[in-house]
């Protein structure tokens, strides 16, 4: 089954660190751009970080820049999010999400900029 | 800082039609933002409904449609059903190469 499975969430004290993982199955992970998206309790979705298929291009939301690091291991079909200096406001469900690939059409290529596959999420709770 | 705006809540009667919108705090939404829409019920991961403004994702019923209305992206549900009661989020792809989600609309079907 084509899927993404997050792991690594849990309870951590403010100022602590946590590393999230996202395991990809049944698709060619190396060819896909990936993102981390989070959702605080009762709140909306927030795109946190983007990584290109090769890992050479990375973006972060201002809310996590300098504290979180996205990475990937294409040999292991895995995406990671290293979270340092955690704050109470980082409490959320963290999802990994796959970016739909550019499609080849009869007239050229069709660029698609949306999330076509989501994991079920992993809960991170930052509390003392 | 770019803010993507959505109605906080909306109500629709069963069988009715409702249009949810997705705007920008500054400027107009166009197809160049690749508007996409996601449905989320409590405790579940988001489900992709619409991408590239008006293309339905695989398996999405044709009562869901996307468009640009004026200066906003729009999601229209025609013939609303009880199980359409959910949160709906739009996402816009920015020139910076990053996505910004709207705050979401809670849709009630009653």
Interface residues (C-beta under 8 A of the other chain):
Chain A: X35 X37 X44 X45 X46 X47 X50 X57 X59 X61 X62 X95 X100 X110 X111 X112 X113 X114 X115 X116 X118 X119 X120 X121
Chain B: X1 X34 X36 X38 X40 X45 X46 X47 X48 X51 X52 X57 X87 X89 X91 X93 X96 X97 X98 X99 X100 X101 X102 X103 X104
